[in-house]
Amino acid sequence: MSIKSSPLATKTILLIIIIITNTIFITIILLYSPKKKFFPRATIIYPVEDKEIREYPFTAKGTLNSPIPDGWHLWLLHSPDKSKNSWYPQGGEIYPDLLNWEGRIWLGSRDDKIDKQYNIQLVLVNHIGNIRFRNYLADSKRSGQYKMISKPKNTKVLAETTVTRKTNQGK
C-alpha cells in the first residue's frame, strides 16, 4: 500500500520545513551574535554654546533621548586646555531623572582669571572609568589639589559645549 500525497500537501510540508529552518537559523544568529551597545544621544540645554558664565559653581542641565545602557556611567568634565587632552571630572556621577540630567560644574577656582574659555563635555564611561573618576575626586578632595587627567579609554562623548567664565568672585 502506498501513500499518495497531493502537490498541495507536498508544498505545504516544504513551506513548514523552510519556516522552521529559518526560525532556528535566526534564533541562533540572535543568540550568538555580539551585542551592539546603543548609546543615547544627549543635549546640553544649559549652558548653551558660547555662554558667558557668571555663577560659581553652576548647574549644567540637559536631556537624553534614551536611558543609559547597563554598565555605563554619566559624568561631566571640563577643560581649559584648547587641545582637549586633559580634563577635570566634575562633582560626581550623574544620575538622570528619566531622560533629564543635571550636574554641578566648578570652572577653575574662585581666584582664576575671568574671560577664560572652558570646554564642557557630557560623557559616558564604563565601570573602570567610573572608579577612576570617583578615586580622582576622593584623592583630590583629600589633598586639596585638583590636577587635570586624561579621559579613560572607551569614553563616549555624548554632548559638548564651550563657555567663557566671566567672574572670579563666586557671585
PyMOL commands that set and color helices and strands:
alter all, ss='L'
color gray80, all
select helices_A, chain A and resi 7-32+127-143
alter helices_A, ss='H'
color red, helices_A
select strands_A, chain A and resi 42-46+51-53+58-64+72-79+88-94+100-105+116-126+156-165
alter strands_A, ss='S'
color yellow, strands_A
deselect
rebuild
show_as cartoon
